[in-house]
Amino acid sequence: MHIKHWFFILLSFYSVQAFAISPIQHWQTSQGGRVYFVRSAGLPMLDMRLVFAAGSARDGKQEGLAALTARLFATGAGQWGADELARQFDDVGARFSYDLNQDYAWLGLRTLTQAELMPQALAAFQQLVTRPRFAEDEFARIKAQVKIELQQRQEQPGFVAKRAFYRALYGSHPYAHLKEGTPQSIADMTRADVRHFYQKYYVAQNAILVLVGDIPKAQAQQIAEHLFANLKQGHQAQALPKVPALRQGQVQQIDFSSSQTHILAGLPVLSRKDADYFPLYVGNYILGGSGLVSRLFDEIREKRGLAYSAYSYFSPLAEAGPFTIGLQTQNKQRDLAIRVLKQTVREFIEKGPSHLALRAAQKNLTGGFVLRFDNNKKLLNYIAMIAFYQLPLDYLDTFQEQVARVTRAQIQAAFQRRVNLDLLQIISVGGQ
């Protein structure tokens, strides 16, 4: 059997196994690189992620630059073009991945740990991280693809609403634009722009390495030492500016030829280290985060049939991330849906949740928590978040206790402090 097929069989098997968390170990390499490691015994597998403060908030005036840079890593490294680089991973059943948000970008590797397999995967990953080619022909090809994708997304009312929503919330702040950029911003980018972005942000002082897998700590230390030794030292990215306070609320209607109106409402609220995190998190589960049993779903869908779904969520970031409420409704019901949305949130802020709703939310959130990191990949996501935002290393161990301690009074007070409906930004995109 080809090693790739065996690898996928192992992945499928592993996804249904019981999962226990070992303590998060943290250290610095001899070069000062920050490393977070969890020993996850059971299957011969290693997941690792190199995280850089290189998210879309670092784009500056070149919207989409961070995302374009991250996408180009897979197009070649060192002496290998895109096809040969892909074969280096594929031949040993390894996978390369990447993604980014507003705050950070990451490059990831999943590999089997056998001595005849892992060294090649690690070597290819190191080449990719430290010697990306960013070849002119690949740059032109990927840029053309991104432009086409963006032009297609311009025809989607949900995307148009999201873009307008972020600009309404953040104005001139670096969080104001979507990571994809715009067709014009992508068209204006050069290969030199990508190289400069890489040289500035993909450096050791701006990096965190996260490893989860069935290897001893000594081997994790060796991997980290070797990887950081080959990264340029550089400098840590400067802290992002504070999000400016909104001055007034608004309702912005964008005409769009569609039978449904997409509605987004919200405001900047929550950072990762905010003291109100858990009251807002638990409260939002009751308001709009619990699907079919949430307050928004009940008022908007069940009682009035105004939408197929209605939801809300907080997206905490390094600075104040958005509180987002969303739904889709028929064009003729747009104004009514917005009124019901605002009234439902207002009543929740004024009265808070019931004792029964709070107990049910806490039971669901604590009872299902372990399923959120019941395999290496899910756990890696959490540890990368803990590492980047410098949360306590026992964050996962104390999460359920923190949720269980939240009171109705804390939820009500937190929403009253942080969700000012007079400042609500409401964007609707649809036909008349």
C-alpha positions in Angstrom: 0.0 0.0 0.0 1.3 3.5 -0.9 2.4 5.5 2.2 -0.1 8.2 1.4 -3.0 5.8 1.5 -1.8 4.3 4.8 -1.5 7.9 6.2 -5.1 8.7 5.4 -6.3 5.4 7.0 -4.4 6.4 10.1 -6.1 9.9 10.1 -9.5 8.3 9.8 -8.8 5.9 12.6 -7.4 8.6 14.8 -10.3 10.9 14.5 -12.6 8.6 16.5 -10.1 7.7 19.2 -10.3 8.9 22.8 -8.1 11.9 23.3 -6.4 13.0 26.5 -4.5 16.3 26.8 -0.9 16.3 28.1 0.4 19.5 29.6 1.5 22.3 27.2 5.3 22.6 27.5 6.9 26.0 26.5 10.5 27.0 26.0 12.8 29.2 23.9 15.4 27.9 21.5 19.0 29.0 21.8 18.2 31.7 19.2 15.2 32.9 21.2 12.5 31.2 19.2 9.3 30.5 21.1 8.1 26.9 21.2 4.9 25.2 22.5 4.8 21.5 22.5 2.2 18.8 23.5 3.2 15.1 23.6 0.3 13.2 22.0 1.0 9.5 22.1 -1.1 6.9 20.3 -0.2 7.1 16.6 3.1 7.9 14.9 2.1 11.4 13.8 3.4 15.0 14.2 1.4 18.2 13.5 3.4 21.4 13.6 2.6 25.0 12.9 4.8 28.0 12.5 2.9 31.1 13.4 3.9 34.6 12.4 2.4 38.0 13.3 1.8 38.4 9.5 -2.0 38.5 9.2 -4.0 40.8 7.0 -3.7 43.7 9.5 -0.1 44.0 8.3 -1.2 44.6 4.7 -0.8 48.4 5.0 -2.2 50.1 1.9 -1.8 46.9 -0.1 -4.9 45.0 0.8 -4.5 41.2 0.3 -0.7 41.2 0.4 -0.5 38.9 3.5 -2.9 36.4 1.9 -1.2 36.4 -1.4 2.2 35.9 0.2 0.9 32.9 2.3 -0.6 31.4 -0.8 2.6 31.6 -2.8 4.7 29.4 -0.4 3.5 26.2 -2.0 4.6 27.3 -5.5 8.3 26.4 -4.9 11.2 26.5 -2.6 15.0 26.2 -3.0 15.7 24.1 -6.1 12.2 22.8 -6.3 9.3 24.1 -8.3 5.7 23.6 -7.3 5.3 20.1 -8.6 8.6 18.8 -7.1 7.9 20.5 -3.8 4.5 18.8 -3.7 6.2 15.4 -4.4 8.6 15.9 -1.5 5.6 15.9 0.8 3.5 13.4 -1.1 6.1 10.7 -1.3 6.2 10.4 2.5 2.5 10.9 3.1 3.0 14.5 4.5 0.8 17.5 4.1 1.6 21.2 3.9 -1.1 23.8 4.8 -1.4 27.5 5.5 -4.0 30.0 6.5 -4.3 33.5 8.1 -6.6 35.8 9.9 -6.3 39.5 10.7 -3.6 39.0 13.4 -1.4 36.1 12.2 -0.5 33.8 9.3 0.7 30.2 9.7 2.5 27.5 7.8 1.7 23.9 8.8 3.0 20.4 8.4 1.4 17.0 9.2 3.8 14.1 8.9 4.2 10.5 10.1 7.0 10.2 12.6 8.8 7.1 11.3 12.6 7.6 10.8 12.4 6.8 7.1 9.6 9.3 6.5 9.7 12.4 8.8 13.2 13.7 7.9 12.2 14.3 4.3 9.0 16.0 5.3 10.8 18.3 7.8 13.5 19.1 5.2 10.9 20.1 2.6 9.0 22.2 5.2 12.2 23.9 6.2 13.0 24.7 2.5 9.5 26.1 2.0 9.7 28.3 5.1 13.3 29.6 4.7 13.8 29.6 0.9 10.5 30.3 -0.9 11.0 30.9 -4.6 8.2 33.3 -5.3 9.0 32.7 -8.9 7.8 35.3 -11.4 5.7 32.9 -13.5 4.0 31.4 -10.4 3.4 34.9 -8.9 1.7 36.0 -12.1 -0.4 32.8 -12.2 -1.5 33.0 -8.6 -2.2 36.7 -8.9 -4.5 36.0 -11.9 -6.3 33.3 -10.0 -6.9 35.6 -7.0 -8.2 38.4 -9.2 -10.7 36.0 -10.9 -11.8 34.6 -7.5 -12.4 38.2 -6.2 -14.3 39.2 -9.3 -16.6 36.2 -8.8 -17.1 36.9 -5.1 -18.1 40.5 -6.0 -21.2 38.8 -7.4 -22.1 37.3 -4.0 -24.2 39.5 -1.7 -22.8 37.9 1.4 -19.3 38.9 0.5 -20.3 42.4 -0.4 -22.1 42.7 3.0 -19.0 41.4 4.9 -16.7 43.8 3.1 -18.9 46.8 3.9 -19.5 45.5 7.5 -15.8 45.5 8.3 -15.2 48.9 6.8 -18.2 50.3 8.8 -16.8 48.9 12.1 -13.1 49.7 11.6 -12.8 52.7 9.4 -9.1 53.4 8.9 -7.9 50.7 11.3 -5.9 47.8 9.9 -8.8 45.4 10.7 -11.1 47.3 8.2 -10.4 45.3 5.1 -10.9 41.6 4.3 -7.9 39.4 4.0 -8.6 38.7 0.3 -8.0 42.2 -0.8 -9.7 43.8 -3.9 -9.3 43.1 -7.6 -7.5 46.5 -7.9 -5.2 46.0 -4.9 -4.2 42.6 -6.2 -3.6 43.9 -9.7 -1.3 46.6 -8.4 1.0 44.2 -6.4 4.4 43.2 -7.6 6.7 40.2 -6.8 8.9 42.7 -5.0 6.0 43.5 -2.6 5.6 39.9 -1.7 9.4 39.4 -1.1 9.5 42.5 1.1 6.5 41.3 3.1 8.2 37.9 3.6 11.5 39.4 4.6 9.9 41.7 7.1 7.4 39.3 8.8 8.5 35.7 8.2 11.5 36.0 10.6 12.5 34.2 13.9 11.7 37.1 16.2 8.2 37.3 14.8 7.5 33.5 14.9 6.1 30.9 17.3 6.4 27.2 16.7 3.7 24.8 17.9 4.2 21.0 17.8 1.6 18.3 18.7 2.5 14.7 18.2 4.0 11.4 19.2 7.6 12.5 19.7 9.7 13.0 22.8 10.5 16.5 24.0 14.1 16.1 23.1 13.2 15.5 19.5 10.8 18.4 19.5 13.7 20.6 20.8 15.9 19.4 18.0 13.3 20.2 15.4 12.7 23.7 16.8 16.5 24.4 17.1 17.1 23.5 13.5 14.1 25.4 12.1 14.7 28.6 14.0 18.5 28.5 13.2 17.7 28.7 9.5 15.2 31.6 9.8 16.5 35.2 9.6 16.4 36.8 13.0 14.5 40.0 12.0 12.3 41.9 14.4 9.0 41.2 16.1 6.1 43.0 14.5 4.9 46.2 16.2 1.7 46.0 18.2 -1.4 47.0 16.3 -3.1 50.3 17.2 -6.2 50.3 19.4 -9.5 50.2 17.6 -11.0 53.7 17.6 -14.4 54.1 19.3 -17.4 54.4 17.1 -19.1 57.7 17.2 -22.6 56.8 16.0 -24.6 53.9 14.7 -25.8 53.5 11.1 -28.0 51.5 8.8 -26.4 51.1 5.3 -28.5 49.6 2.5 -26.5 48.4 -0.6 -28.6 47.7 -3.6 -27.9 44.3 -5.1 -29.9 42.2 -7.6 -30.9 39.3 -5.4 -34.1 37.9 -4.0 -32.7 37.7 -0.5 -31.2 40.5 1.6 -28.1 39.7 3.6 -28.0 41.5 6.9 -25.0 41.9 9.1 -25.0 44.0 12.3 -22.5 44.5 15.0 -19.6 46.6 16.4 -16.0 46.1 17.7 -16.1 44.6 21.1 -13.7 41.8 22.3 -10.0 41.2 22.5 -8.5 37.8 23.4 -7.4 38.9 26.9 -10.6 40.9 27.8 -11.8 40.3 31.3 -15.4 40.1 29.9 -14.5 37.2 27.6 -16.3 34.4 29.4 -19.5 36.3 30.3 -19.8 37.5 26.7 -19.0 34.0 25.4 -21.6 32.2 27.5 -24.1 35.0 27.0 -23.8 34.9 23.2 -24.3 31.2 23.2 -27.8 31.9 24.6 -28.4 34.9 22.4 -27.3 33.6 19.0 -24.6 31.1 19.2 -26.5 27.9 19.9 -28.3 27.4 16.6 -31.9 26.2 16.8 -32.4 27.0 20.5 -30.9 30.5 20.5 -32.9 33.6 21.3 -32.3 35.2 17.9 -33.3 32.0 16.1 -36.5 31.7 18.1 -37.6 35.3 17.6 -36.6 35.7 14.0 -37.2 32.2 12.5 -39.6 30.3 14.8 -42.0 33.0 15.9 -42.0 35.1 12.7 -40.5 33.1 9.9 -38.4 36.0 8.7 -35.3 33.9 8.0 -34.0 30.4 7.7 -31.4 31.1 10.3 -30.2 33.9 12.6 -27.0 33.9 14.5 -24.4 35.9 16.5 -20.8 35.4 17.5 -17.8 37.2 18.9 -14.5 37.1 17.1 -11.8 38.1 19.7 -8.6 39.4 18.2 -5.4 41.1 19.5 -7.4 44.3 19.6 -11.2 44.6 19.7 -12.7 42.0 17.3 -16.2 42.2 16.0 -19.5 41.2 17.5 -21.5 40.0 14.5 -25.2 39.3 14.1 -26.4 37.9 10.8 -29.4 36.7 8.9 -30.8 36.5 5.4 -34.4 37.4 4.6 -36.7 38.3 1.8 -36.2 41.8 0.4 -39.7 42.9 1.4 -39.1 41.8 5.0 -35.7 43.5 5.5 -36.9 46.4 7.7 -39.0 44.2 9.9 -36.2 41.7 10.3 -33.8 44.5 11.4 -36.4 45.8 13.9 -36.8 42.3 15.4 -33.1 41.8 15.5 -32.5 45.0 17.4 -35.4 44.5 19.8 -34.2 40.9 20.6 -30.7 42.1 21.4 -32.0 45.0 23.4 -34.2 42.8 25.5 -31.3 40.4 26.1 -29.0 43.3 27.2 -31.7 44.8 29.5 -32.9 41.5 31.1 -30.1 39.0 30.6 -30.7 35.3 30.2 -33.0 33.2 32.4 -31.6 30.9 35.0 -32.8 27.9 33.0 -31.2 29.2 29.7 -27.9 29.8 31.6 -27.8 26.4 33.1 -28.5 24.7 29.8 -25.8 26.8 28.0 -23.2 26.0 30.6 -24.1 22.3 30.5 -23.8 22.2 26.7 -20.6 24.3 26.5 -18.8 22.3 29.2 -20.1 18.9 28.2 -19.0 19.2 24.6 -15.8 21.1 25.2 -13.4 18.1 24.9 -14.8 17.3 21.4 -13.3 20.5 20.2 -9.8 19.2 20.5 -10.2 15.4 20.3 -7.5 15.0 17.7 -4.1 16.6 17.0 -5.4 19.0 14.4 -8.0 20.5 16.6 -5.7 20.7 19.5 -3.1 22.4 17.4 -5.6 25.2 16.6 -6.1 25.9 20.3 -2.5 25.8 21.2 -1.6 28.1 18.4 -4.2 30.6 19.6 -2.9 30.2 23.2 0.6 30.8 22.1 0.0 33.7 19.8 -2.2 35.6 22.3 0.0 34.6 25.3 -2.9 33.1 27.2 -2.3 31.0 30.3 -0.9 27.5 29.6 -3.7 26.0 31.6 -6.3 27.7 29.5 -7.8 24.4 28.3 -7.7 22.9 31.7 -9.6 25.7 33.3 -12.0 26.5 30.5 -14.9 24.5 31.8 -14.5 25.9 35.3 -14.5 29.4 33.9 -17.7 28.8 31.9 -19.4 27.2 34.9 -18.6 30.2 37.1 -20.4 32.7 34.9 -23.5 34.2 36.4 -26.6 35.9 35.0 -25.5 39.2 36.6 -22.0 39.0 34.9 -23.6 38.3 31.5 -26.0 41.2 31.8 -23.3 43.6 33.1 -20.8 42.6 30.4 -23.4 43.1 27.6 -24.5 46.4 29.0 -20.9 47.6 29.1 -19.7 46.3 25.8 -22.7 46.1 23.4 -24.0 49.6 22.8 -27.0 49.4 20.4 -26.8 53.1 19.7 -23.5 52.4 18.0 -24.7 49.4 16.1 -23.5 49.2 12.5 -26.1 47.5 10.3 -25.4 46.6 6.7 -28.0 45.1 4.4 -27.3 44.0 0.8 -30.2 43.0 -1.5 -32.9 44.1 -3.8 -35.7 46.6 -3.2 
